[in-house]
Amino acid sequence: ILSGQDERAAAAAEASGGVTALTRMLLGAGPPDAKRRATLALANVVRGQWRSVYNSGGFGALLVALNVGTDAVQQEVSRCIAELAADPTHRRALLSDVASVASIVGILTADNAATQQCAADAVLAFAEEAAAREVLYGIGLVAQLIRLLTAQAEGAAALRDEARVSLLGTLAHFASDPRYCDTLRIAMAPLAESLSSRHPVVARNAARAVACLAQSEANVEALNAVGVVLRLAELLPSPDATTQECAVLALAKLKPPPSLAPRFLASGWLLSLVALLEHTDLDVQVAAAAVLGELCAEAAFREAVLRDGDGALGTVVELLAGGQPHCTLAALRTLRA
């Protein structure tokens, strides 16, 4: 009580070993009510600095506090867990305990938006590790991500864009992993919808995931079926370089049909493709040339490419003369049309 009212009292309680004693109570076999009181006392002593509890009792103590604490405590503890998960050393220590990871995944459904955000950030940090993806996949994380991304909640219960960014980033990590790339059909519809988000990082992370999925031929038909092609095309003029690059890399694999060529012309996407022909990354150059090659089967589009004013023809010829085999092949496909 005193530590909750006075900062000096809190510091004195910590210096006298209060954190260690209270942490032992959390980890002991006492009743839930005793653990709740210990958690409240700890909150008064550490004043938001739950790292000291972690140092005394590890992730286990934090998870107990997370389960029995008030909303305010849950926010503080989940923020601490997210910060620890961002550190590779602490992240690997946590990953050694599957039950702890499952507990953190469980708070993705927390009613409190701040707690949910911290859980989403922690899961995103975990997903950076190949070994962690195996653990997360095994406890059903992907299905839970899809439920959250497709939930029809409104108002305060709706998933915030910031949390959506982290969840889509997690999906992008799974999509980039050959072990899981062909198992994510359930994610394609929510990814397609997220491509049209007004939040730039939501759209970017969705484009990253779709670009990874599109690298597998097994996913191409399903991606086309959920209508990602036009949504990706809408991202070609994006001011965000990563979004633009992912969009054209995915389109090259999905092979837009010539019937969409008038839409590309009317929307000005041809100009974006031409600009990408001069990108510093050869893979992006090749992807842009490949998309042009597909669309040039349509007469009006082909005529637009051949006009000097658009500059496309000259850029394609320069790509052809570059001497890079994969660039040459893509340029020939465009010129062949």
Phi, psi and omega in degrees: 000315180297319181294333178287339183260339188221126182295324179292324177294322178297316179296321179294320179297321179291317182295332182272008178093016181297323181296316180297316181296316181291325178295322176298324177296321178298319185273354182281187184263019182291169180291159180305323182296323178293322179292324177295318179294320178296321179295317178296319178297318178298319180300321179291326183281313187276340175050054176090347183264072185285357177299327179294328175291319176300318180295332181273323187227006178072191181296331181302318180294319179297321182290325175296314179299323180294324184282330186249353185280167175289174178303317181296318178294318179300320178298314181295315183292317180295325176296320177296317179297319179297320179294319178293321180295333179287345178266119185305323182295310180292326180299316181292327176295319180293322183293344178288348180240099183299324181297322179294318179298317179298324179295320179292318176300324181298330182276005170298337180264013181301143178291328181283123185297322181293320177295317178299320180298316179296320177296318179297320178294321179295316180297320177300318178295318177301317187295348176292337182267129179301317180295325180292324180299325178296317179295313183296319179296321182294332180263013172081028182298317185302315179298322179292322177300317182295320178299318180292319183289335183255000181299142184263028181290156180231165176064223184295335182277349182289148178292125180286152181301323181297319177291322178299322178303313182293319180295319179290325175297323177296315177299323179297322177297317179294319181296331180279352183265118182305335180293334187239351186305321183270009182248012189250028178301328179298338182271349191293318181296311177295330176294318179299317179295322182291338177300334182265010181295146176281346178278117188299326182280330172299311179297321181296313181292326175295318179296322177300314181295315181295320179299320178293316180297324184291344180291341178263124180302332181295340183262349189299311183299317181293321178295318177297325182294331181268007171077039182279341189299307181294325179294322176293319179299324179296340180270353181300322178276009185303140176287348179272119186299316182297317179300314181298315181297314180297322181298313183287326177296321178290317181300323180298325179281328184277343175055079180304135181289151179303336180297340179272355183303317178301324179294320178297320180291312185295329183269356180080013182288338176302317181298323178293320178297319179298317179298323181288342175297339181254018180295152181287340180268123183297324180297323179290319176303312182298318180298317180297317179295323180295318178296317177301319180299321178294316186283338182290353175292343177268130191301312183296323179292318180299318179296324179294322179294325184282346179290135180298328184298328180281338179074002185292317185298313180299321180292320178296319179296319177298321178297321179296322183278357184291338176089353178279123186306314183288330175291318180300316181298315180295319180295321178297324179297321180292314183291328180300322181296000000 
